[in-house]
Amino acid sequence: MTVDSVPLLRLPRVLSGSAALFLFLFSPAFFAAPCVAAGRSETLKIGVLAPLSGPYAAGGTSFVQAATLAVEQANSEGGVSGQRVTIVVGDTQGRVDVAKSEALRLVSREKVSALVGAYLSEETVGVMEVAAAERMVLIVPVAATAEITDKVRQEYDRYRYVFRVGYSLPQWAELIAAFLSDRKVGRYAFVGAGIRWNRELGETLERIAAPHGITPAYTAFYSPGNPAFDTVAVAAAAASPDIVILADPGRNSVSFLKRLRESAPTLPALSVGGALGDARLAASVPLTAPVYVQAAAWRGLSPSATAYVERYEHRYGAPPVGYSDTLPFDAVTVLVAAWRTAGSVESAAVVPVLERGAFPGVAGTYRFDAAHQAVWGAGPAALQGTFVRWERGGARIVFPPR
Amino acid sequence: MLLDGLFAGAAYALMAAGMALILGVVKVINLSHGAFFTLGAYVAYALAERGVGSPIAAAPIAAVIAFAFGVFLGKSFVNPVRSHPFALTVGTLAFALLFEQAAQIVWGPHPLSIGAGAPWIGPGGLVLRRWGVIAFLSSAALLGGLKWVLSARPGLPLRLIAEDEEIACSLGMDVETIRYLTFGGACAMAAAAGALLSPSGAVTPTMGRAPLLLSLVVVIVAGMDSVAAIFLLSIGLGILGNACAWFLSPQWSYVALLVAVCLLLSARPAGIVALAGRRD
């Protein structure tokens, strides 16, 4: 007997196709964070926390790409005592609550051996609590708030598992002040997204730059979701600064710079922590005045930096921006090196190794101080980073003087 | 500040024109309108990658593509589901999210950017905001054209359907076809706006969200009857937002703008055109 296959509810073919596509795109599988873990017991897992959706998705994606590259390099060098290393990613969405719940998921369900992240300072402070409660090593690549290292200093026993490879705000401000001094800047405008690290960096820079005779002419922060660029760009230009410092790690940095160029075509700009390290974005901005970018490392800064840039470019088809990718790469590299030295992934064994060791990375050699902050600055043993200037055909390193 | 407000308002008006058309004729809240703005920007980017750097050349191509998509969406989804307004609104939102995800898959989450071109520097070193001027002129032309169409003979079916669908049907008009063609036309307007303004900022999957909200606000407050009211209110909100950013803080501009809208709506729920006694 044959059965008539006419369905009770008939959907137009084109709609049924659309429905299938809809169901796929909105299925949990589609939205699930990319998971690199192989799930084998002999695999060592690193939990990586980064925003893969929301306003900071671009930075978060670079973060994960760099971490992936770092574990691939570690595995090509034999892994850790013969064990392969993988990453398991948690999408923080740029939100504190999500960052904390993802950190808990990575620790309790994915059984990671250490955490790397998060991206924003707000998220990272939340993740610190999870790391402290679980007594798990947390390497902080980019979040710069002082609260992270202050907690380690003040409550060492609780937070001793937390180490930061990225610059602290005072270190960051020192690097910027040294660059501004080198460029003979007297007055600057500080603008950016109204998020925590920007505000704290603005305040810290004002304090640290003052002894150099460098003062702010204008300071403003715009909402990352609905930025009011026009007024900020006009007001920044009207304050007649020598340079505009643009602190925005997201997509708004290029939009703001375009608006600024329309208001003040000859006003130099310095992008810190932003997407303007991307050559494709920089190429779309009129270079009627210098556009500088601060980066942890850049092609040509050192052999290891050049090798990293070439590897990244070969793998992902575009060069790294030098900040939200380079520091996560180094965070994973430092962690793996500490595991190798300790001969274990247990926090009790790894923490003393991180406290006492020196770990080579792309940006230089990392050493941690008593607050578990990597030593950046102008000292001979310090990591310095670099400042580049975009020109037609590429970027040129302009600071530190070479 | 006034000039920048004018330019910002013109950008809102570009989006609001299409939104008003859909709300007036199709009588649905189309939350996918911002996705068509984004589509236009990505079309402009794709063309710029292939050597067509002018957004003025990209706008008609983007409009044609968006019209085709809009007609498809209007015919296959909006018209059949139109009698269930809540489901339709959620459906258009789902389409917008679907488009954002698709854009992220195709172009990635990283912001893209089209060359903004050198600034226009006039006599005496006066710098003109190129993309502000383009937004203002495009907006004036688009809204002027829409006003002309609506007031002339070709716009009669649209006016009649907006006024009373039953009468339009009784006169033998193919209301269903006019609805989805109008939907497609409005989507084309949004895409043209996205293509025209794409070099002024970054091209991202979610770039259509803020213009969608602002255009919705403009249409709700100005009402759908008067194209001139839409244009003037857009300009007014642009100047208000800029004034708040200038005198208070940039972070307050958006809040102040929405507070002003809430106050206006609480005073005149039917929209500001009612202030002049034209409708209630």
Boltz contact constraints between the chains, C-beta under 6 A:
constraints:
  - contact:
      token1: [A, 25]
      token2: [B, 98]
      max_distance: 6.0
  - contact:
      token1: [A, 25]
      token2: [B, 101]
      max_distance: 6.0
  - contact:
      token1: [A, 57]
      token2: [B, 109]
      max_distance: 6.0
  - contact:
      token1: [A, 58]
      token2: [B, 109]
      max_distance: 6.0
  - contact:
      token1: [A, 58]
      token2: [B, 110]
      max_distance: 6.0
  - contact:
      token1: [A, 58]
      token2: [B, 111]
      max_distance: 6.0
  - contact:
      token1: [A, 61]
      token2: [B, 109]
      max_distance: 6.0
  - contact:
      token1: [A, 194]
      token2: [B, 251]
      max_distance: 6.0
  - contact:
      token1: [A, 220]
      token2: [B, 250]
      max_distance: 6.0
  - contact:
      token1: [A, 222]
      token2: [B, 250]
      max_distance: 6.0
  - contact:
      token1: [A, 223]
      token2: [B, 251]
      max_distance: 6.0
  - contact:
      token1: [A, 226]
      token2: [B, 210]
      max_distance: 6.0
  - contact:
      token1: [A, 226]
      token2: [B, 254]
      max_distance: 6.0
  - contact:
      token1: [A, 228]
      token2: [B, 245]
      max_distance: 6.0
  - contact:
      token1: [A, 228]
      token2: [B, 250]
      max_distance: 6.0
  - contact:
      token1: [A, 228]
      token2: [B, 253]
      max_distance: 6.0
  - contact:
      token1: [A, 230]
      token2: [B, 4]
      max_distance: 6.0
  - contact:
      token1: [A, 230]
      token2: [B, 8]
      max_distance: 6.0
  - contact:
      token1: [A, 231]
      token2: [B, 242]
      max_distance: 6.0
  - contact:
      token1: [A, 231]
      token2: [B, 245]
      max_distance: 6.0
  - contact:
      token1: [A, 231]
      token2: [B, 246]
      max_distance: 6.0
  - contact:
      token1: [A, 232]
      token2: [B, 250]
      max_distance: 6.0
  - contact:
      token1: [A, 234]
      token2: [B, 4]
      max_distance: 6.0
  - contact:
      token1: [A, 251]
      token2: [B, 111]
      max_distance: 6.0
  - contact:
      token1: [A, 251]
      token2: [B, 202]
      max_distance: 6.0
  - contact:
      token1: [A, 251]
      token2: [B, 204]
      max_distance: 6.0
  - contact:
      token1: [A, 254]
      token2: [B, 113]
      max_distance: 6.0
  - contact:
      token1: [A, 254]
      token2: [B, 202]
      max_distance: 6.0
  - contact:
      token1: [A, 255]
      token2: [B, 201]
      max_distance: 6.0
  - contact:
      token1: [A, 255]
      token2: [B, 202]
      max_distance: 6.0
  - contact:
      token1: [A, 258]
      token2: [B, 116]
      max_distance: 6.0
  - contact:
      token1: [A, 261]
      token2: [B, 119]
      max_distance: 6.0
  - contact:
      token1: [A, 262]
      token2: [B, 119]
      max_distance: 6.0
  - contact:
      token1: [A, 262]
      token2: [B, 129]
      max_distance: 6.0
  - contact:
      token1: [A, 265]
      token2: [B, 119]
      max_distance: 6.0
  - contact:
      token1: [A, 275]
      token2: [B, 111]
      max_distance: 6.0
  - contact:
      token1: [A, 281]
      token2: [B, 113]
      max_distance: 6.0
  - contact:
      token1: [A, 284]
      token2: [B, 113]
      max_distance: 6.0
  - contact:
      token1: [A, 284]
      token2: [B, 114]
      max_distance: 6.0
  - contact:
      token1: [A, 284]
      token2: [B, 115]
      max_distance: 6.0
  - contact:
      token1: [A, 286]
      token2: [B, 118]
      max_distance: 6.0
